[in-house]
Amino acid sequence: MTAMPAKNARDEFPREFAIDPSSTPILVDNGSSGTLWKDKNAFTTYRKLSAAEADEITGEGGILGVGGSTVRPIGIGTIQFYIEDDIGQHHIIEVEEALHVPNNPINLFSPQQWA
């Protein structure tokens, strides 16, 4: 599966493309209660968080991120990206209330938040 940021819902998908080196790696985590996204370009709506709002969402200790690091969100909004399935069909994935965490080493997608 290849995932690429969708610039907006009206963009047309390319008819052909090879493996895209600009694809965004995404870790799908069934145990995650929220989506943590490092790439701000994937946000279609965005609101910067104050330190107090970030603490309210994550607790004062931040979020235990990938590899055991502690990360803190700086923004929140709706992300949109698309995936290409095994038969070449494209599907837009939209997740509301995704947290913008630019210092997380990878984008973390929570299927529970999307469902």
C-alpha positions as a LaTeX table, in Angstrom:
\begin{tabular}{lrrr}
\hline
Residue & $x$ (\AA) & $y$ (\AA) & $z$ (\AA) \\
\hline
Met1 & 0.00 & 0.00 & 0.00 \\
Thr2 & 1.28 & 3.46 & $-0.85$ \\
Ala3 & 0.07 & 6.54 & 0.99 \\
Met4 & 0.41 & 10.06 & $-0.29$ \\
Pro5 & $-0.91$ & 13.35 & 1.07 \\
Ala6 & $-4.07$ & 14.53 & $-0.68$ \\
Lys7 & $-3.82$ & 18.26 & $-1.30$ \\
Asn8 & $-7.59$ & 18.63 & $-1.14$ \\
Ala9 & $-10.67$ & 16.61 & $-1.93$ \\
Arg10 & $-11.02$ & 18.13 & $-5.41$ \\
Asp11 & $-7.57$ & 17.09 & $-6.63$ \\
Glu12 & $-7.62$ & 14.38 & $-9.23$ \\
Phe13 & $-5.55$ & 11.27 & $-8.72$ \\
Pro14 & $-2.80$ & 10.56 & $-11.21$ \\
Arg15 & $-3.69$ & 7.95 & $-13.79$ \\
Glu16 & $-0.30$ & 6.28 & $-13.55$ \\
Phe17 & 2.61 & 6.50 & $-11.20$ \\
Ala18 & 5.48 & 4.39 & $-10.04$ \\
Ile19 & 6.43 & 3.88 & $-6.42$ \\
Asp20 & 6.51 & 7.42 & $-5.15$ \\
Pro21 & 9.65 & 8.39 & $-3.21$ \\
Ser22 & 7.73 & 11.31 & $-1.69$ \\
Ser23 & 5.18 & 8.95 & $-0.14$ \\
Thr24 & 4.63 & 9.47 & 3.54 \\
Pro25 & 5.37 & 6.46 & 5.76 \\
Ile26 & 2.43 & 5.69 & 8.05 \\
Leu27 & 2.38 & 3.38 & 11.04 \\
Val28 & $-1.10$ & 1.93 & 11.63 \\
Asp29 & $-1.50$ & 1.32 & 15.37 \\
Asn30 & $-4.63$ & $-0.48$ & 16.59 \\
Gly31 & $-3.64$ & 0.34 & 20.18 \\
Ser32 & $-3.39$ & 4.09 & 19.65 \\
Ser33 & $-6.27$ & 6.23 & 20.86 \\
Gly34 & $-5.38$ & 9.08 & 18.52 \\
Thr35 & $-3.71$ & 9.96 & 15.24 \\
Leu36 & $-0.36$ & 11.75 & 15.47 \\
Trp37 & 0.73 & 13.41 & 12.24 \\
Lys38 & 4.10 & 15.02 & 11.60 \\
Asp39 & 3.45 & 16.38 & 8.09 \\
Lys40 & 1.53 & 19.67 & 8.31 \\
Asn41 & 0.83 & 19.55 & 4.55 \\
Ala42 & $-1.72$ & 16.76 & 5.10 \\
Phe43 & $-3.96$ & 19.01 & 7.24 \\
Thr44 & $-7.01$ & 20.43 & 5.46 \\
Thr45 & $-8.12$ & 22.27 & 8.62 \\
Tyr46 & $-5.69$ & 23.36 & 11.29 \\
Arg47 & $-5.68$ & 25.15 & 14.63 \\
Lys48 & $-2.54$ & 25.87 & 16.60 \\
Leu49 & $-2.67$ & 24.64 & 20.21 \\
Ser50 & $-1.59$ & 26.66 & 23.21 \\
Ala51 & 0.60 & 24.91 & 25.79 \\
Ala52 & $-2.41$ & 24.71 & 28.14 \\
Glu53 & $-4.57$ & 23.10 & 25.42 \\
Ala54 & $-1.83$ & 20.59 & 24.61 \\
Asp55 & $-1.58$ & 19.70 & 28.32 \\
Glu56 & $-5.35$ & 19.29 & 28.50 \\
Ile57 & $-5.32$ & 16.86 & 25.57 \\
Thr58 & $-2.21$ & 14.86 & 26.43 \\
Gly59 & $-1.55$ & 15.44 & 30.10 \\
Glu60 & 1.46 & 17.36 & 31.34 \\
Gly61 & 3.84 & 14.52 & 30.47 \\
Gly62 & 3.01 & 14.58 & 26.76 \\
Ile63 & 2.39 & 11.50 & 24.62 \\
Leu64 & 4.52 & 8.40 & 24.64 \\
Gly65 & 5.56 & 8.31 & 21.01 \\
Val66 & 7.19 & 5.82 & 18.68 \\
Gly67 & 10.41 & 4.40 & 20.12 \\
Gly68 & 9.58 & 5.49 & 23.67 \\
Ser69 & 10.10 & 9.20 & 23.08 \\
Thr70 & 7.77 & 11.77 & 24.61 \\
Val71 & 6.16 & 14.12 & 22.12 \\
Arg72 & 3.79 & 17.08 & 22.38 \\
Pro73 & 1.27 & 18.29 & 19.82 \\
Ile74 & 1.46 & 21.84 & 18.53 \\
Gly75 & $-1.76$ & 21.79 & 16.50 \\
Ile76 & $-4.98$ & 19.90 & 15.79 \\
Gly77 & $-7.17$ & 19.52 & 12.74 \\
Thr78 & $-8.41$ & 17.29 & 9.95 \\
Ile79 & $-5.93$ & 15.36 & 7.86 \\
Gln80 & $-6.54$ & 13.89 & 4.46 \\
Phe81 & $-4.43$ & 11.43 & 2.55 \\
Tyr82 & $-5.08$ & 8.77 & 0.00 \\
Ile83 & $-4.00$ & 5.22 & $-0.33$ \\
Glu84 & $-3.64$ & 3.03 & $-3.36$ \\
Asp85 & $-4.84$ & $-0.50$ & $-2.73$ \\
Asp86 & $-3.44$ & $-3.69$ & $-4.22$ \\
Ile87 & $-5.59$ & $-3.42$ & $-7.36$ \\
Gly88 & $-4.69$ & 0.21 & $-8.02$ \\
Gln89 & $-7.82$ & 1.89 & $-6.69$ \\
His90 & $-7.44$ & 5.12 & $-4.72$ \\
His91 & $-9.22$ & 5.79 & $-1.44$ \\
Ile92 & $-9.29$ & 9.08 & 0.45 \\
Ile93 & $-8.81$ & 8.74 & 4.20 \\
Glu94 & $-9.95$ & 11.68 & 6.32 \\
Val95 & $-9.35$ & 11.87 & 10.06 \\
Glu96 & $-10.73$ & 14.65 & 12.24 \\
Glu97 & $-8.99$ & 15.86 & 15.40 \\
Ala98 & $-5.60$ & 14.53 & 14.35 \\
Leu99 & $-2.77$ & 15.97 & 16.41 \\
His100 & 0.11 & 17.73 & 14.67 \\
Val101 & 3.31 & 16.39 & 16.23 \\
Pro102 & 6.18 & 17.45 & 13.95 \\
Asn103 & 8.90 & 15.88 & 16.12 \\
Asn104 & 7.32 & 12.40 & 16.06 \\
Pro105 & 9.59 & 10.18 & 13.94 \\
Ile106 & 6.67 & 8.85 & 11.82 \\
Asn107 & 3.00 & 9.49 & 11.13 \\
Leu108 & 0.86 & 7.35 & 13.44 \\
Phe109 & $-2.64$ & 6.46 & 12.22 \\
Ser110 & $-5.30$ & 5.25 & 14.66 \\
Pro111 & $-8.01$ & 3.22 & 12.88 \\
Gln112 & $-10.25$ & 3.60 & 15.95 \\
Gln113 & $-10.22$ & 7.37 & 15.56 \\
Trp114 & $-11.11$ & 7.08 & 11.89 \\
Ala115 & $-13.95$ & 4.58 & 12.38 \\
\hline
\end{tabular}
